[in-house]
Amino acid sequence: MKNLILFCFLLLGGFVFSQTKDSIISTEARAEYQGGDEQFKKDIMKKFRIRKVHGKGTFVTNVRFIVERDGMVSNIKAKGENESFNKEAMRAVSKMKPKWKAGMINGENVRCYFTVPLTANFSD
């Protein structure tokens, strides 16, 4: 049986993000998860199903998604070496319930890209 030794999120000082409103690259206010970055970490850990990840060792994936103008999440993608870890990371992000507060430029809601690096270490 797999035991989770370490499940931490390397957020490199917060979320790595950019935004797009057809090539706009700065915002007045970035999109924000209800409850902030710490709540996002807690919520994704609750949704992550460890038993669905196959293999041993340390796995890293980068989950990228868009926070839409209405606060919904779309275009969830994960890139990493372990496909089961990638799939579970995408599923966990998609199952998170609270909407986000959209990013803003000139008082108008805009789409924002987020990249969240996830790291986990699995052993027998």
N, C-alpha and C positions, 0 to 999 in steps of 0.2 A: 504494500500500500504506500502510496506516495505521501510524503509529509512535506508540507510547505515550510521551508526553512526561512525564506525571506520573500516578502512581497512588498516591495516599496516602489514608489513612483519617483522617478528622477525628473523633476519639473524644471530644472535649470533656471531657478529664480522665478518660477511661475510657468504659465503655459507659453509655448512658442506659438506665435500667432501672426497672421496677416489678414488682410481683409480685401474684399473685392466689391466694387460697384462698377464693374467693367473697368478694371485696371486702377482703381484708387488704392494707394498704398499707405495711407495714414488715417488715423481716426482721432476724433475728439475724445471718445470713450470706447474702449474695447468691449466686446461682448463679455458677459459675466454670468457664471453659473449661480443660481439662487443659493445663497449660503456661502459663496466664495470658493476659492481654490481648495481649501482644506475640506470643505463639505463635499466637493467633487471627488476628492481622493477617497473619502470614507464611503461615499455612495457607490463608486465603481468597485471598491473592494467587496461590498455587500453583494453586488450583482455578479461578480466573477465566480464561475464554477470551476474550482481547481481540478476536480475529478475528470473534467473534459479535456485536460491537457495531457498529451501522450509524450513520453520521453523523460529522460533524466538530464540534469544539468541546469545551467543558467540560460534562460531565454530572454531575449530582448525583442521588443516590437515597437514600432512607432505608429500610433493610431492617429489618422488624420480625418478631420470632419469639418463640415461647414455649419456654422450657426446662422440660420436664415434670418431674414428681416423680422419674422414673426416669433423668433426665439426657438423654433424647432431645429433639431439636428438632422442633417442630411449628408449624403455622399460619404459614408463612413468607410474608410479603407485602413488596412493594417499591413505593414511591411516588416517582416522579420524572417528568420530562418525556420522557425517551427510553425507549420501551418495550423496545427490545432490550437496553439497559443494565439496566433493571429485571429483565427475565427472566434475564439472565446472573448478576446479583447473587443472585437467589433460587436459581438452580441451584447456584451456587458454595457458598452456605451449606448447601444440602441435601446436597451431596456430601462435606462435611467429616466425617471418620470418628470422631474421638474423642468419647466421650460427655462431657457436662458433669457437674460436681458440682452437684447440685440446691441451691437456696436452702433455708434452714431457718428455721422459727419454732417456738419452744418445743420444740426437738429433733425436729421433724417436717418431712419434706421438703415443699416447696411449689412450685407453678408460678411461674416468673418471666418477665416480658416483657422483651425487650431490643430496643432500637432502635439500629442501627448506621448512621451516615451514611457514605456512600461517595462519593468524588469522583474523576473521571478526566478527563484532557485528551487529546483525540485530534486529530491533524492528519495531512495527507498527507505 
